[in-house]
Amino acid sequence: MIANKSTANKSTANKNSQNKSESYTDYFISPLGLIECKATNKGLAHVIFCGDQTSEIKPNHITEICKQQLAQYFNGELSQFNVPLDPKGTEFQKSVWQCLSTIPFGETASYLDIAKMVNKPKGSQAVGGANGRNPISIIVPCHRVVGSNGSLTGYAGGIERKLWLLNHEGIELKPSKENAALDLKSVIKSRQSKTQFLT
């Protein structure tokens, strides 16, 4: 009986070890600062502006695809990503992130638009919260979400980066003193906010 229990425990431990997704990390140098690409064996877990906070580099085939496609995006050669994704979040957050992925390159949507897409027409604030916690920047294009009046509103990576990304995609915003005063240099070495929940 003791031997059988020991064997069962080892079997359970091995199964738990197999179920636990291994993590892989690599970095991409972009015009907006250093980007951390973290993946599991299934897909990208997060893509964030990490500032100067880095960890050990351990790439896999998914981080390699991510870096290749980011390079193509920033060179103006790619408008739609197809790298596999594996973000962690609540069901509501994932539903919002799925909607973000349907916003075409060069176009924008409002928080109200996204709220209607997830069947919560009065949930713009909740959508804003989920949008702000999107762990896969650029590829899941939360930068394409703007206020109903066309204003930039917020962006975890800094609205300076958001404005750059929108301009890069050919999206024209109404001229404003606020936008004109934005300086990319002020955020290029900063880590984006709301990343403390990432693993």
Secondary structure, DSSP 8 states (H G I E B T S, - for coil): -HHHHHHHHHHHHHHHHHHS---EEEEEEETTEEEEEEE-SSSEEEEEEBTT-----B--HHHHHHHHHHHHHHTT--SS----B-----HHHHHHHHHHTTS-TT--EEHHHHHHHTT-TT-HHHHHHHHHT-SBTTTS-GGGEE-TTS-----TT-HHHHHHHHHHTT------HHHHT--GGGTTTSB-SS-TT--
